[in-house]
Amino acid sequence: MRGKQFSEEQIIGILKEAEAGVALGDLTRKHGICEGTYYRWKAKYGGLELSDAKRLRQLEQENTRLKRLLADAMLDKQILQETLRRF
């Protein structure tokens, strides 16, 4: 699987080109993406400004961190419960 090729700034720029009236076929050829990628980006970043996209990325990172903390806490709780059952 290929790594991330386009930055959020570039993606939002491409979406703004489409909003300006560039034909989808021309846009996808110009940037070397498929229509599925365009529609996926549009679903995620459609209507966002650059600052909104940066905030979205920060929230996703924070959400990932909190999920990891919750998983660790649940694992600790399970270990403690199993330890108490033995005694």
TORKOL-137598 format. One line per 2 residues: number of its first residue (from 0); for each residue x, y negated, z negated of C-alpha. Coordinates in nm, 2 decimals. Each point is the difference from the previous one (the first is absolute). Layout:
// residues N
NUM) X:Y:Z  ...
// end
This chain:
// residues 87
0) 0.00:0.00:0.00  0.14:-0.34:0.09
2) 0.06:-0.26:-0.26  -0.18:-0.33:-0.02
4) 0.07:-0.19:0.32  -0.20:-0.32:-0.05
6) 0.00:-0.24:-0.29  -0.32:-0.13:-0.14
8) 0.08:-0.34:0.15  0.03:0.16:0.35
10) -0.32:0.20:-0.04  -0.20:-0.31:-0.10
12) 0.16:-0.18:0.30  -0.11:0.28:0.23
14) -0.35:-0.01:-0.14  -0.01:-0.38:0.05
16) 0.10:0.04:0.36  -0.30:0.24:0.05
18) -0.23:-0.26:-0.17  0.13:-0.26:0.24
20) -0.13:0.20:0.29  0.28:0.22:0.12
22) -0.13:0.32:0.16  0.05:0.30:-0.22
24) 0.17:0.20:0.28  0.25:-0.28:0.06
26) 0.06:-0.04:-0.37  0.07:0.37:-0.07
28) 0.24:0.02:0.30  0.18:-0.32:-0.10
30) 0.07:0.12:-0.35  0.03:0.37:0.07
32) -0.29:0.12:-0.22  -0.30:0.22:0.06
34) -0.36:-0.12:-0.03  -0.04:0.22:-0.31
36) 0.28:-0.19:-0.17  -0.16:-0.33:0.09
38) -0.34:0.10:-0.14  0.16:0.14:-0.32
40) 0.19:-0.33:-0.05  -0.32:-0.19:0.07
42) -0.19:0.19:-0.27  0.28:-0.06:-0.25
44) 0.12:-0.35:0.09  -0.29:-0.15:0.20
46) -0.08:-0.35:-0.12  0.30:-0.02:-0.24
48) 0.25:-0.28:0.00  0.36:0.07:-0.08
50) -0.03:-0.10:-0.36  -0.30:0.24:-0.04
52) 0.20:0.29:0.15  0.29:-0.06:-0.24
54) -0.24:0.00:-0.29  -0.16:0.32:0.13
56) 0.35:0.16:0.01  0.07:-0.11:-0.36
58) -0.33:0.14:-0.12  0.06:0.33:0.18
60) 0.35:0.02:-0.17  -0.15:-0.08:-0.34
62) -0.28:0.26:0.05  0.26:0.26:0.08
64) 0.20:-0.08:-0.31  -0.31:0.01:-0.22
66) -0.10:0.34:0.15  0.34:0.13:-0.08
68) -0.02:-0.13:-0.36  -0.35:0.16:-0.04
70) 0.13:0.33:0.13  0.29:0.00:-0.24
72) -0.23:-0.09:-0.29  -0.24:0.28:0.09
74) 0.29:0.25:0.02  0.13:-0.11:-0.34
76) -0.35:0.04:-0.15  -0.03:0.35:0.15
78) 0.34:0.11:-0.13  -0.09:-0.13:-0.35
80) -0.33:0.18:0.01  0.16:0.33:0.10
82) 0.26:-0.04:-0.27  -0.26:-0.06:-0.27
84) -0.20:0.31:0.11  0.30:0.22:-0.06
86) 0.02:-0.11:-0.37
// end
